[in-house]
Amino acid sequence: MIERPSQKWQRRVADQEAAVAAGTLPRDQAYAAELWPADATAAIDVTLAAYEREIEALPTVPDEAAWAAVERVVLALNAIDEEADMIETGEREEICEYIDAVLTAAGVDVTALTTRRNLDRGELTDAWRDW
């Protein structure tokens, strides 16, 4: 199982909250909960987990199934970000790497997949991504 970016964000929030509670981090230096609000992070986590389960459930991942799954996850993330406005450059890069990594782990050659649509590998999510 690939660690979802949302899991990393949740862990950083928890680590900072624990440090504040322990007195080793001043409250005004605990930024993680502001960057990654709990509700939005949880919604992103559910969305990414569903995407991973969808890809893992396929015996093989034909191009159209891969593209359809990528489109679904990106559109769902667009909706979350429209409400939360939390996906910035760092989060975008982590999410895009995760989407790619899930396909790669399922045996998809992402470079070949995108090349067949005359795209670079880094453009995997671009057709639908608003964040």
N, CA, C and O of each residue as an XYZ file, in Angstrom:
524
protein
N       0.844     -1.175      0.000
C       0.000      0.000      0.000
C       0.894      1.245      0.000
O       1.869      1.322      0.748
N       0.557      2.184     -0.823
C       1.305      3.426     -0.947
C       0.732      4.421      0.064
O      -0.485      4.543      0.201
N       1.604      5.120      0.761
C       1.109      6.113      1.716
C       0.492      7.287      0.959
O       1.112      7.883      0.078
N      -0.740      7.598      1.330
C      -1.431      8.721      0.708
C      -0.897     10.036      1.271
O      -0.557     10.103      2.453
N      -0.819     11.079      0.450
C      -0.375     12.381      0.966
C      -1.214     12.836      2.158
O      -0.694     13.424      3.106
N      -2.497     12.564      2.101
C      -3.395     12.969      3.184
C      -3.015     12.298      4.500
O      -3.199     12.888      5.565
N      -2.496     11.094      4.445
C      -2.034     10.427      5.662
C      -0.815     11.154      6.241
O      -0.693     11.301      7.457
N       0.070     11.598      5.373
C       1.240     12.359      5.818
C       0.794     13.659      6.490
O       1.310     14.037      7.542
N      -0.176     14.336      5.862
C      -0.643     15.607      6.418
C      -1.300     15.391      7.777
O      -1.075     16.158      8.713
N      -2.111     14.345      7.878
C      -2.770     14.047      9.155
C      -1.735     13.744     10.236
O      -1.892     14.158     11.385
N      -0.689     13.029      9.869
C       0.361     12.699     10.833
C       1.102     13.959     11.277
O       1.438     14.096     12.453
N       1.357     14.873     10.353
C       2.058     16.107     10.719
C       1.201     16.963     11.646
O       1.722     17.572     12.580
N      -0.100     17.014     11.399
C      -0.996     17.743     12.299
C      -0.952     17.106     13.685
O      -0.807     17.805     14.688
N      -1.075     15.797     13.743
C      -1.062     15.086     15.029
C       0.272     15.282     15.760
O       0.294     15.475     16.975
N       1.375     15.232     15.019
C       2.691     15.429     15.630
C       2.809     16.830     16.229
O       3.334     17.006     17.329
N       2.317     17.815     15.495
C       2.397     19.178     16.016
C       1.480     19.368     17.215
O       1.852     20.037     18.179
N       0.294     18.792     17.167
C      -0.617     18.887     18.314
C       0.001     18.225     19.545
O      -0.121     18.740     20.657
N       0.659     17.096     19.347
C       1.322     16.416     20.461
C       2.465     17.261     21.004
O       2.667     17.317     22.217
N       3.211     17.914     20.130
C       4.313     18.766     20.564
C       3.800     19.980     21.338
O       4.407     20.394     22.325
N       2.695     20.539     20.892
C       2.092     21.660     21.622
C       1.647     21.184     23.004
O       1.903     21.846     24.009
N       0.980     20.034     23.044
C       0.507     19.486     24.321
C       1.665     19.169     25.262
O       1.539     19.306     26.479
N       2.791     18.745     24.695
C       3.957     18.407     25.513
C       4.767     19.636     25.905
O       5.687     19.555     26.720
N       4.412     20.779     25.313
C       5.129     22.009     25.626
C       6.424     22.188     24.866
O       7.224     23.063     25.198
N       6.643     21.365     23.844
C       7.886     21.471     23.071
C       7.731     22.317     21.809
O       8.711     22.596     21.119
N       6.502     22.723     21.511
C       6.238     23.581     20.356
C       5.228     24.640     20.776
O       4.138     24.304     21.239
N       5.574     25.907     20.620
C       4.606     26.950     20.943
C       3.399     26.872     20.001
O       3.557     26.599     18.812
N       2.222     27.107     20.520
C       0.985     27.033     19.731
C       1.091     27.890     18.468
O       0.616     27.479     17.409
N       1.702     29.068     18.561
C       1.769     29.957     17.396
C       2.714     29.454     16.310
O       2.774     30.036     15.227
N       3.451     28.384     16.587
C       4.319     27.782     15.577
C       3.736     26.483     15.009
O       4.344     25.842     14.152
N       2.574     26.113     15.489
C       1.905     24.902     14.996
C       1.035     25.303     13.799
O      -0.099     25.754     13.961
N       1.579     25.132     12.626
C       0.941     25.579     11.386
C       0.152     24.485     10.658
O      -0.709     24.795      9.834
N       0.431     23.230     10.948
C      -0.087     22.120     10.139
C      -1.614     22.080     10.087
O      -2.187     21.828      9.028
N      -2.268     22.322     11.201
C      -3.734     22.263     11.213
C      -4.357     23.352     10.337
O      -5.466     23.181      9.830
N      -3.652     24.461     10.158
C      -4.149     25.514      9.267
C      -3.935     25.134      7.809
O      -4.791     25.395      6.963
N      -2.796     24.520      7.514
C      -2.517     24.102      6.139
C      -3.423     22.961      5.700
O      -3.893     22.922      4.563
N      -3.659     22.032      6.626
C      -4.401     20.824      6.302
C      -5.570     20.653      7.266
O      -5.485     19.860      8.204
N      -6.665     21.390      7.044
C      -7.828     21.276      7.936
C      -8.344     19.834      7.968
O      -8.349     19.137      6.953
N      -8.769     19.416      9.135
C      -9.151     18.020      9.355
C     -10.242     17.545      8.398
O     -10.120     16.465      7.820
N     -11.296     18.324      8.222
C     -12.404     17.875      7.363
C     -11.962     17.697      5.914
O     -12.280     16.689      5.283
N     -11.231     18.672      5.390
C     -10.787     18.591      3.995
C      -9.774     17.463      3.815
O      -9.820     16.728      2.828
N      -8.866     17.333      4.769
C      -7.862     16.276      4.679
C      -8.519     14.897      4.733
O      -8.122     13.985      4.008
N      -9.520     14.754      5.590
C     -10.243     13.476      5.672
C     -10.965     13.185      4.362
O     -10.966     12.044      3.900
N     -11.576     14.195      3.761
C     -12.284     14.002      2.485
C     -11.305     13.612      1.381
O     -11.604     12.743      0.562
N     -10.149     14.246      1.357
C      -9.118     13.896      0.371
C      -8.640     12.470      0.600
O      -8.433     11.724     -0.357
N      -8.466     12.087      1.852
C      -8.014     10.738      2.170
C      -9.009      9.693      1.674
O      -8.612      8.690      1.081
N     -10.281      9.918      1.909
C     -11.321      8.990      1.443
C     -11.292      8.895     -0.085
O     -11.403      7.805     -0.646
N     -11.146     10.024     -0.742
C     -11.127     10.066     -2.211
C      -9.926      9.315     -2.775
O     -10.063      8.529     -3.712
N      -8.751      9.559     -2.203
C      -7.544      8.874     -2.691
C      -7.595      7.381     -2.398
O      -7.152      6.574     -3.216
N      -8.128      7.005     -1.241
C      -8.251      5.583     -0.909
C      -9.198      4.880     -1.879
O      -8.941      3.749     -2.290
N     -10.286      5.543     -2.242
C     -11.233      4.960     -3.205
C     -10.570      4.766     -4.568
O     -10.772      3.745     -5.225
N      -9.784      5.745     -4.981
C      -9.047      5.638     -6.246
C      -8.093      4.444     -6.213
O      -8.026      3.662     -7.161
N      -7.360      4.317     -5.111
C      -6.415      3.208     -4.999
C      -7.141      1.864     -5.036
O      -6.700      0.940     -5.719
N      -8.243      1.752     -4.313
C      -9.014      0.496     -4.329
C      -9.548      0.200     -5.733
O      -9.544     -0.951     -6.169
N     -10.003      1.231     -6.434
C     -10.520      1.033     -7.791
C      -9.434      0.464     -8.713
O      -9.680     -0.489     -9.453
N      -8.265      1.037     -8.666
C      -7.170      0.561     -9.521
C      -6.731     -0.839     -9.101
O      -6.520     -1.703     -9.952
N      -6.592     -1.068     -7.797
C      -6.160     -2.387     -7.309
C      -7.156     -3.487     -7.654
O      -6.766     -4.645     -7.800
N      -8.427     -3.148     -7.785
C      -9.465     -4.149     -8.050
C      -9.460     -4.634     -9.498
O     -10.062     -5.661     -9.810
N      -8.794     -3.913    -10.369
C      -8.763     -4.297    -11.784
C      -7.702     -5.375    -12.000
O      -6.566     -5.214    -11.556
N      -8.058     -6.477    -12.679
C      -7.063     -7.517    -12.943
C      -5.935     -6.993    -13.848
O      -4.766     -7.334    -13.665
N      -6.300     -6.181    -14.798
C      -5.355     -5.432    -15.628
C      -5.936     -4.040    -15.739
O      -7.127     -3.833    -15.504
N      -5.098     -3.089    -16.097
C      -5.575     -1.712    -16.167
C      -5.440     -1.216    -17.609
O      -4.410     -0.660    -17.992
N      -6.496     -1.427    -18.401
C      -6.452     -0.914    -19.768
C      -6.453      0.620    -19.748
O      -6.875      1.245    -18.775
N      -5.975      1.196    -20.831
C      -5.861      2.658    -20.897
C      -7.145      3.368    -20.489
O      -7.115      4.268    -19.650
N      -8.255      2.978    -21.067
C      -9.502      3.714    -20.797
C      -9.910      3.614    -19.325
O     -10.452      4.571    -18.772
N      -9.660      2.483    -18.693
C      -9.973      2.348    -17.266
C      -9.054      3.241    -16.437
O      -9.494      3.853    -15.464
N      -7.792      3.316    -16.817
C      -6.845      4.184    -16.099
C      -7.253      5.642    -16.234
O      -7.301      6.374    -15.245
N      -7.547      6.064    -17.461
C      -7.937      7.460    -17.679
C      -9.242      7.788    -16.962
O      -9.382      8.876    -16.404
N     -10.182      6.878    -16.969
C     -11.466      7.117    -16.296
C     -11.265      7.257    -14.781
O     -11.883      8.113    -14.146
N     -10.412      6.426    -14.214
C     -10.148      6.496    -12.770
C      -9.437      7.797    -12.415
O      -9.756      8.432    -11.410
N      -8.475      8.189    -13.243
C      -7.773      9.451    -12.997
C      -8.756     10.620    -13.087
O      -8.739     11.513    -12.241
N      -9.591     10.612    -14.087
C     -10.580     11.683    -14.218
C     -11.486     11.746    -12.989
O     -11.734     12.831    -12.461
N     -11.980     10.603    -12.530
C     -12.874     10.581    -11.360
C     -12.196     11.130    -10.115
O     -12.780     11.938     -9.393
N     -10.971     10.697     -9.860
C     -10.303     11.154     -8.642
C      -9.997     12.648     -8.725
O     -10.147     13.363     -7.735
N      -9.577     13.120     -9.876
C      -9.257     14.541    -10.019
C     -10.515     15.397     -9.878
O     -10.482     16.433     -9.214
N     -11.612     14.981    -10.488
C     -12.854     15.759    -10.363
C     -13.348     15.780     -8.917
O     -13.855     16.798     -8.446
N     -13.202     14.667     -8.223
C     -13.599     14.624     -6.809
C     -12.709     15.550     -5.978
O     -13.192     16.243     -5.083
N     -11.425     15.559     -6.274
C     -10.512     16.455     -5.564
C     -10.797     17.917     -5.893
O     -10.665     18.784     -5.029
N     -11.187     18.198     -7.139
C     -11.585     19.563     -7.500
C     -12.726     20.036     -6.614
O     -12.706     21.163     -6.119
N     -13.721     19.180     -6.412
C     -14.888     19.544     -5.600
C     -14.480     19.821     -4.153
O     -14.962     20.772     -3.537
N     -13.600     18.993     -3.620
C     -13.130     19.200     -2.246
C     -12.365     20.512     -2.149
O     -12.578     21.297     -1.225
N     -11.480     20.742     -3.101
C     -10.662     21.950     -3.052
C     -11.489     23.206     -3.298
O     -11.153     24.274     -2.786
N     -12.553     23.096     -4.064
C     -13.424     24.249     -4.291
C     -13.990     24.748     -2.969
O     -14.136     25.952     -2.763
N     -14.311     23.809     -2.071
C     -14.833     24.163     -0.750
C     -13.714     24.571      0.213
O     -13.838     25.570      0.922
N     -12.631     23.806      0.238
C     -11.598     23.984      1.264
C     -10.476     24.931      0.849
O      -9.842     25.553      1.702
N     -10.230     25.042     -0.439
C      -9.149     25.880     -0.964
C      -7.828     25.612     -0.239
O      -7.195     26.533      0.278
N      -7.427     24.354     -0.208
C      -6.216     23.992      0.528
C      -5.137     23.340     -0.324
O      -4.009     23.176      0.139
N      -5.453     22.970     -1.545
C      -4.454     22.297     -2.376
C      -3.600     23.368     -3.056
O      -4.024     24.030     -4.004
N      -2.397     23.507     -2.541
C      -1.433     24.462     -3.081
C      -0.369     23.674     -3.852
O      -0.544     22.482     -4.102
N       0.711     24.321     -4.223
C       1.732     23.685     -5.054
C       2.275     22.391     -4.443
O       2.346     21.369     -5.126
N       2.653     22.426     -3.184
C       3.217     21.233     -2.544
C       2.235     20.087     -2.507
O       2.585     18.947     -2.815
N       0.993     20.390     -2.127
C      -0.042     19.356     -2.070
C      -0.333     18.820     -3.468
O      -0.499     17.615     -3.654
N      -0.393     19.712     -4.441
C      -0.654     19.296     -5.829
C       0.405     18.308     -6.295
O       0.084     17.276     -6.883
N       1.660     18.625     -6.032
C       2.731     17.736     -6.461
C       2.639     16.376     -5.771
O       2.827     15.342     -6.412
N       2.352     16.372     -4.471
C       2.229     15.110     -3.739
C       1.055     14.282     -4.260
O       1.175     13.069     -4.429
N      -0.064     14.927     -4.511
C      -1.242     14.210     -5.005
C      -0.980     13.642     -6.394
O      -1.304     12.485     -6.664
N      -0.395     14.448     -7.274
C      -0.106     13.959     -8.625
C       0.879     12.791     -8.599
O       0.721     11.828     -9.350
N       1.889     12.871     -7.741
C       2.840     11.754     -7.603
C       2.124     10.504     -7.094
O       2.420      9.394     -7.536
N       1.187     10.682     -6.171
C       0.437      9.543     -5.634
C      -0.426      8.905     -6.726
O      -0.441      7.682     -6.863
N      -1.134      9.712     -7.493
C      -1.991      9.193     -8.564
C      -1.148      8.375     -9.547
O      -1.554      7.290     -9.964
N      -0.001      8.890     -9.907
C       0.936      8.196    -10.786
C       1.432      6.910    -10.125
O       1.447      5.856    -10.761
N       1.834      6.985     -8.866
C       2.396      5.828     -8.158
C       1.391      4.680     -8.042
O       1.771      3.513     -8.135
N       0.129      4.999     -7.844
C      -0.897      3.952     -7.756
C      -0.992      3.207     -9.082
O      -1.064      1.979     -9.104
N      -0.992      3.941    -10.176
C      -1.025      3.290    -11.493
C       0.228      2.445    -11.713
O       0.146      1.312    -12.187
N       1.379      3.001    -11.368
C       2.641      2.284    -11.544
C       2.641      0.994    -10.730
O       3.065     -0.052    -11.221
N       2.168      1.068     -9.490
C       2.120     -0.122     -8.631
C       1.203     -1.193     -9.207
O       1.389     -2.381     -8.943
N       0.212     -0.775     -9.995
C      -0.707     -1.727    -10.627
C      -0.165     -2.249    -11.953
O      -0.847     -2.994    -12.656
N       1.053     -1.862    -12.291
C       1.674     -2.371    -13.512
C       1.478     -1.503    -14.733
O       1.818     -1.917    -15.841
N       0.939     -0.310    -14.560
C       0.731      0.599    -15.694
C       2.029      1.343    -15.980
O       2.662      1.880    -15.071
N       2.411      1.367    -17.229
C       3.537      2.185    -17.669
C       2.966      3.572    -17.933
O       2.420      3.833    -19.005
N       3.091      4.451    -16.961
C       2.444      5.767    -17.042
C       3.039      6.607    -18.164
O       2.325      7.385    -18.796
N       4.325      6.462    -18.419
C       4.930      7.195    -19.531
C       4.298      6.769    -20.847
O       3.964      7.613    -21.678
N       4.134      5.472    -21.041
C       3.506      4.976    -22.271
C       2.039      5.388    -22.333
O       1.537      5.756    -23.394
N       1.356      5.326    -21.194
C      -0.056      5.717    -21.134
C      -0.239      7.158    -21.594
O      -1.097      7.442    -22.430
N       0.553      8.051    -21.061
C       0.404      9.463    -21.428
C       0.910      9.733    -22.843
O       0.350     10.564    -23.558
N       1.966      9.032    -23.242
C       2.501      9.219    -24.596
C       1.459      8.862    -25.652
O       1.392      9.501    -26.702
N       0.652      7.850    -25.378
C      -0.383      7.468    -26.345
C      -1.425      8.567    -26.538
O      -2.193      8.529    -27.499
N      -1.459      9.533    -25.643
C      -2.339     10.704    -25.787
C      -1.535     11.970    -26.093
O      -2.022     13.089    -25.932
N      -0.303     11.768    -26.535
C       0.583     12.884    -26.860
C       0.791     13.833    -25.685
O       0.827     15.052    -25.852
N       0.927     13.254    -24.495
C       1.159     14.027    -23.277
C       2.469     13.592    -22.642
O       2.959     12.490    -22.889
N       3.020     14.456    -21.833
C       4.152     14.081    -20.995
C       3.596     13.427    -19.738
O       2.441     13.647    -19.374
N       4.415     12.630    -19.084
C       3.989     11.934    -17.874
C       3.436     12.904    -16.825
O       2.461     12.594    -16.141
N       4.054     14.062    -16.704
C       3.629     15.058    -15.724
C       2.282     15.690    -16.020
O       1.752     16.441    -15.201
N       1.723     15.391    -17.190
C       0.424     15.954    -17.574
C      -0.735     14.990    -17.327
O      -1.838     15.206    -17.831
N      -0.499     13.951    -16.571
C      -1.488     12.904    -16.330
C      -2.828     13.463    -15.849
O      -3.879     12.993    -16.287
N      -2.810     14.441    -14.971
C      -4.048     14.964    -14.375
C      -4.506     16.289    -14.982
O      -5.570     16.796    -14.626
N      -3.730     16.840    -15.874
C      -3.958     18.212    -16.332
C      -5.307     18.463    -17.012
O      -5.845     19.565    -16.902
N      -5.851     17.493    -17.693
C      -7.090     17.712    -18.442
C      -8.271     18.085    -17.539
O      -9.212     18.740    -17.987
N      -8.222     17.670    -16.273
C      -9.348     17.884    -15.366
C      -8.999     18.714    -14.147
O      -9.898     19.214    -13.470
N      -7.740     18.872    -13.854
C      -7.297     19.466    -12.576
C      -7.491     20.969    -12.540
O      -7.038     21.690    -13.429
N      -8.186     21.444    -11.477
C      -8.359     22.869    -11.230
C      -7.417     23.374    -10.142
O      -7.266     24.584     -9.978
N      -6.795     22.494     -9.413
C      -5.959     22.900     -8.280
C      -4.499     22.915     -8.691
O      -3.632     23.232     -7.877
